[in-house]
Amino acid sequence: MEDSEYDDDMSSVRSGSPAPSLYSFHPSIDERLVLRNVHGRILNSQNETYMLPADVEEHQRLDLQHQIYYLMLGESLYPAPDMVRTALRPRNDYQPAIFDVGTGSGSWALDMAKEFPHCNVVGVDLAPIRVTGPLPDNVRFEIDDANLGFAHYRESFDVIHARAISAGIHDFKGLIGEFTDALRPGGILLLGDGEMQLYDESKEALPALEPGEPGFSWTQRVFFAAYNAMKSRGGSIDSPSLTPRWLQENGHFTNIGWCKIFVPIGPWVENASPRERQMAEMLRTNCLIHINGMAPLLLSEGYFPETVEKMQREAAIELQSLQVHLYSRWNFAWGMKTP
Ligand SMILES: C[S@@+](CC[C@H](N)C(=O)[O-])C[C@H]1O[C@@H](n2cnc3c(N)ncnc32)[C@H](O)[C@@H]1O
């Protein structure tokens, strides 16, 4: 079958509409975003591959990951709480607004809409959210590609949040420039992502090793394979640790801050607190689902099916038995657009 024979047409249309709706479909022909499913790969009109939360299982994993982020940030939806709450305080002259880019299952946007009922929340993603109930009046979701920029949202938001989207972004530093323009003066940018690099129990980065070599981990092997696949598709997969520097280089941010949080994959740390144990257990489940869902990416990269199956099987055994003690690292960065 040729690439021109599509299994599915996943066309959607970019929108800048301020009108509340579940999905805003307001055609703008020159900005039309067309996504196609070709043999299980999601391609845009330039035949570039996108990572989409294509199924219910992936959205459930994102909901679980959302809970992990919440615990990681000390039972909060965001770092820098004073800055966020100040930016979102009720105002007499306009209604504060929140933008969640790469919203995934929409959990963060929905939780922010509940926490800040006086704010408008807009979530955008390449794919639709999974709707399981009525939406709050102050939230709406749009289908859009962050790689096309946000020229239609100049100085529109008081908080912009982009979490775990690096794999789908071609130029993350350029995207920070787009966010700068979309923020109102004094608005807050919140960035966060986990790394595909894993760490040993001393929090040292695991090198790429071969089976049998001391320190080899199948989990690291499968994450490294996925990292390479995402990178070869043009994803800004190295951006999580670079965002503080890019915020500084941008020149329009003040009060820049960042933190890096290590979370064990599975409850192998002795004397961990109940909250740390819970997070580690949730992260192990999250990793198992994530690894399970990596097959299409790895197969499209040219791995043999039996190689993928072996990597997935061995990584699952490793994680379930806690044979290898692994940490993952999560990076957060934030800054205020100069008032
Ligand atoms: C790992 S999920 C994270 C979802 C959500 N931000 C969270 O933290 O739960 C990555 C999301 O980013 C979306 N995404 C990736 N590239 C994108 C792009 N260029 N424009 C819009 N959304 C994108 C994907 O479709 C997916 O839903």
The ligand as a Tripos MOL2 file, in Angstrom:
@<TRIPOS>MOLECULE
LIG
   27    29     1     0     0
SMALL
NO_CHARGES

@<TRIPOS>ATOM
      1 C1          2.8330   13.0400   26.9290 C.3       1 LIG1
      2 S1          1.3960   13.8900   26.4790 S.3       1 LIG1
      3 C2          1.2370   15.0820   27.7930 C.3       1 LIG1
      4 C3         -0.1590   15.5800   27.9710 C.3       1 LIG1
      5 C4         -0.3520   16.6540   29.0610 C.3       1 LIG1
      6 N1          0.3960   17.8570   28.7890 N.3       1 LIG1
      7 C5          0.0180   16.1310   30.4160 C.2       1 LIG1
      8 O1          1.0260   16.5470   30.9700 O.co2     1 LIG1
      9 O2         -0.7130   15.2590   30.8940 O.co2     1 LIG1
     10 C6          1.9140   14.8730   25.1250 C.3       1 LIG1
     11 C7          0.7650   15.5770   24.4470 C.3       1 LIG1
     12 O3          1.2770   16.6080   23.6220 O.3       1 LIG1
     13 C8          0.5510   16.6050   22.4140 C.3       1 LIG1
     14 N2          1.3730   17.2190   21.3900 N.ar      1 LIG1
     15 C9          2.5660   16.7610   20.9160 C.ar      1 LIG1
     16 N3          3.0160   17.5750   19.9660 N.ar      1 LIG1
     17 C10         2.1050   18.5700   19.8380 C.ar      1 LIG1
     18 C11         2.0020   19.7040   18.9890 C.ar      1 LIG1
     19 N4          2.9470   19.9550   18.0820 N.pl3     1 LIG1
     20 N5          0.9170   20.5080   19.1150 N.ar      1 LIG1
     21 C12        -0.0470   20.2270   20.0120 C.ar      1 LIG1
     22 N6         -0.0170   19.1610   20.8350 N.ar      1 LIG1
     23 C13         1.0490   18.3450   20.7490 C.ar      1 LIG1
     24 C14         0.2920   15.1250   22.1490 C.3       1 LIG1
     25 O4         -0.7640   14.9440   21.2330 O.3       1 LIG1
     26 C15        -0.0270   14.6310   23.5510 C.3       1 LIG1
     27 O5         -1.3940   14.7360   23.8580 O.3       1 LIG1
@<TRIPOS>BOND
     1     1     2 1
     2     2     3 1
     3     2    10 1
     4     3     4 1
     5     4     5 1
     6     5     6 1
     7     5     7 1
     8     7     8 2
     9     7     9 1
    10    10    11 1
    11    11    12 1
    12    11    26 1
    13    12    13 1
    14    13    14 1
    15    13    24 1
    16    14    15 ar
    17    14    23 ar
    18    15    16 ar
    19    16    17 ar
    20    17    18 ar
    21    17    23 ar
    22    18    19 1
    23    18    20 ar
    24    20    21 ar
    25    21    22 ar
    26    22    23 ar
    27    24    25 1
    28    24    26 1
    29    26    27 1
@<TRIPOS>SUBSTRUCTURE
     1 LIG1         1 GROUP 0 **** ****
